Amino acid sequence: MAGRLRARVSSTDGGGDGANIELHDRIFISGPLDAPIDIQISMAYDGNIVNSYHNTGAFLRLSADGQGSHDGTDTISLRDSGHYNGTLTVNIPVYPEQPYFDLYALLRTHSDAPPGDLTYVDFSQTAALSLTLPTGYSFTLESGLFLAQTLPVLVPEPGSMTPICIGLLVVGLVRCRVVSRDRTGLPEESAA
């Protein structure tokens, strides 16, 4: 599954601009849950910070809350000017008696420059979330939003290709007949 959190802010007046984007959803796991399974959740980030000042940067958090004390959190705070990319990763066990966990993702950006200067924080193509499940398992979301399972690409079956090929062959034959008539200079047949 994949989904994105995106944010971009800039400031030139010393007032500061910010964006705070959060996701919370409960994820239900389906499959042969006769023993605990491990799920890996990842959030890839890729962004830029230009002319960083004291109150400028990006903060990303990925966390999952499972059964009891089984939870995980990975965070990063980025303040210096530069290009950043990496991945936050959380592993969480899912148990047969509680086949779900809560997912939290956060992307916070803030840009604050002295008057006349510019700061720019761009994580608009970032925070791509993914979930890795063992073979034979699937998931559903409580909200039904944001994340989607990758579906296989459908290829036409041989049975449906036959009518398409016949149609193309007929169009090609008609086209050849019209072209050969034009070349021979014979008058076209008229319906009498």
Buried (B, 14 or more C-beta within 10 A) or exposed (E): BBBBBBBBBBBBEEEBBBBEBEBBBEBEBEBEBEEEBEBBBBBBBBBBBBBBBEBBBBBBBBBBBBBEEBBBEBEBEBBEBEEBEEBBBBBBBBBEEEBBBBBBBBBBBBBBBEEEEEBBBBBBEBBBBBBEBEEEBEBEBEEEEBBEEEEEEEEEEEEEEEEEEEEEEEEEEEEEEEEEEEEEEEEEEEEE
